Amino acid sequence: MAVESIDAMIEHVNAHDKPLALYVFTNNDAVAERVLSSTSSGGALVNDVLMHCVVEGLPFGGIGESGQGAYHGKFSFDMFSHKKAVMKKKLGMEGANDLRYPPLTDKKLWWLKTLAVSEPKKGWFPFW
């Protein structure tokens, strides 16, 4: 779409839902940078079209009404994966966990300071 001015184009883009892609055609690097920094879109290309869809190393996806997330290769896998932290521990040493629970006594404070390690050091953990 041709526009009367850069300001009019930026105003038009920002007045609507975020586009899936924004294409800017200009020989002026400052104009391209202004458009890119003043608008939000799923993807953007300067002086080209559709290439962001076909390059697998680039994420492809929208924002808001144009879609959510990023797709292609690993980006698709990451988008549809949930990284969940899971911790399992045995209850056998639960007595040692008493240090974590109130009330904080002088004896507990002494043990916490004695056992605290500011940085892991080679050899302090059996697997290292």
Backbone torsions as a table, in degrees:
resi	resn	phi	psi	omega
1	MET	NA	129.6	177.7
2	ALA	-79.2	146.0	-178.8
3	VAL	-127.3	156.5	180.0
4	GLU	-73.2	-34.0	-178.2
5	SER	-156.0	164.4	176.8
6	ILE	-63.0	-42.2	178.8
7	ASP	-59.3	-41.8	179.3
8	ALA	-64.3	-39.7	179.8
9	MET	-66.0	-46.1	179.6
10	ILE	-61.9	-42.9	178.4
11	GLU	-61.7	-42.7	179.6
12	HIS	-63.0	-48.0	-179.0
13	VAL	-61.7	-45.9	-176.4
14	ASN	-73.0	-16.8	179.9
15	ALA	-82.5	-9.8	-176.7
16	HIS	-119.8	176.5	174.4
17	ASP	-57.9	151.4	-179.6
18	LYS	-64.0	129.1	-178.1
19	PRO	-74.9	153.4	175.1
20	LEU	-62.6	-39.7	178.7
21	ALA	-140.9	148.0	177.3
22	LEU	-125.4	123.0	-179.5
23	TYR	-111.4	127.2	-179.8
24	VAL	-120.5	126.8	177.8
25	PHE	-115.1	113.4	-179.6
26	THR	-163.1	152.4	173.1
27	ASN	-94.9	-0.4	-175.4
28	ASN	-103.4	111.1	-178.3
29	ASP	-60.3	-36.4	-180.0
30	ALA	-65.5	-38.2	177.7
31	VAL	-65.0	-47.0	179.7
32	ALA	-58.6	-46.1	-178.9
33	GLU	-64.2	-39.1	178.8
34	ARG	-63.1	-44.7	179.4
35	VAL	-63.4	-46.6	-178.1
36	LEU	-64.2	-38.2	-177.8
37	SER	-82.2	-14.2	-176.8
38	SER	-103.9	-2.8	-178.5
39	THR	-129.9	168.8	177.5
40	SER	-132.2	133.9	-179.5
41	SER	-153.8	165.6	178.4
42	GLY	-62.9	-39.8	177.8
43	GLY	-152.0	164.1	-180.0
44	ALA	-146.7	143.5	175.7
45	LEU	-132.6	145.0	175.6
46	VAL	-112.2	121.2	177.5
47	ASN	63.0	32.2	176.2
48	ASP	-162.0	167.4	176.0
49	VAL	-136.0	152.4	171.3
50	LEU	64.6	-10.8	-175.6
51	MET	-63.8	-29.9	178.8
52	HIS	-66.7	-19.6	178.3
53	CYS	-80.3	-27.5	-171.8
54	VAL	-102.9	-11.7	178.9
55	VAL	-89.4	108.9	-175.1
56	GLU	-63.3	-24.2	-179.6
57	GLY	-76.0	-6.9	178.7
58	LEU	-106.5	139.3	175.5
59	PRO	-71.3	146.8	177.9
60	PHE	-129.9	125.5	178.5
61	GLY	174.7	171.3	-175.0
62	GLY	-109.3	-174.1	177.9
63	ILE	-133.0	134.0	177.2
64	GLY	64.3	-126.2	-176.3
65	GLU	-63.9	-22.9	-178.4
66	SER	-87.7	3.4	177.7
67	GLY	122.1	172.2	-179.8
68	GLN	-134.2	143.9	175.4
69	GLY	93.7	-171.5	-178.2
70	ALA	-136.2	140.2	-174.8
71	TYR	-128.5	162.3	179.0
72	HIS	116.7	126.2	173.9
73	GLY	47.9	-128.6	-178.4
74	LYS	-61.0	-31.1	179.1
75	PHE	-61.1	-38.5	177.5
76	SER	-65.0	-45.8	179.6
77	PHE	-59.7	-46.9	-179.5
78	ASP	-64.6	-37.2	-178.1
79	MET	-62.6	-40.0	-176.0
80	PHE	-99.7	14.2	177.1
81	SER	-109.6	145.8	174.7
82	HIS	-114.4	118.4	178.2
83	LYS	-85.4	108.1	-174.8
84	LYS	-114.1	128.8	176.2
85	ALA	-81.4	132.1	177.0
86	VAL	-131.6	128.5	177.1
87	MET	-122.3	132.6	176.7
88	LYS	-124.5	135.9	176.0
89	LYS	-142.2	155.1	177.6
90	LYS	-79.6	151.1	179.1
91	LEU	-84.8	-6.7	-176.1
92	GLY	-56.7	-32.7	-178.1
93	MET	-103.4	23.1	-176.3
94	GLU	-58.8	-29.3	178.0
95	GLY	-58.7	-35.2	179.1
96	ALA	-67.4	-25.3	179.8
97	ASN	-71.9	-11.0	178.0
98	ASP	-54.4	-25.5	178.4
99	LEU	-60.5	-27.6	-175.9
100	ARG	-80.2	-16.1	-170.4
101	TYR	-106.4	147.6	177.7
102	PRO	-64.3	158.0	-0.8
103	PRO	-81.8	150.1	178.0
104	LEU	-84.2	107.3	-179.0
105	THR	-96.9	167.7	176.5
106	ASP	-59.3	-39.4	179.8
107	LYS	-64.5	-43.7	178.1
108	LYS	-64.0	-43.1	179.3
109	LEU	-60.1	-40.9	178.1
110	TRP	-61.7	-45.8	179.7
111	TRP	-63.6	-42.3	179.8
112	LEU	-61.9	-43.5	178.7
113	LYS	-66.8	-37.4	-179.7
114	THR	-67.5	-39.3	-175.8
115	LEU	-87.7	-15.9	-176.2
116	ALA	-65.2	137.6	176.8
117	VAL	-124.0	120.1	-178.4
118	SER	-72.9	-35.3	177.8
119	GLU	-140.2	138.2	174.6
120	PRO	-62.3	134.6	177.7
121	LYS	-118.1	143.1	-178.4
122	LYS	-54.2	128.3	176.4
123	GLY	97.4	-12.7	-179.0
124	TRP	-79.1	-20.9	179.4
125	PHE	-113.1	134.8	-172.5
126	PRO	-55.6	-23.8	-176.2
127	PHE	-89.5	-8.7	-176.7
128	TRP	-99.9	NA	NA
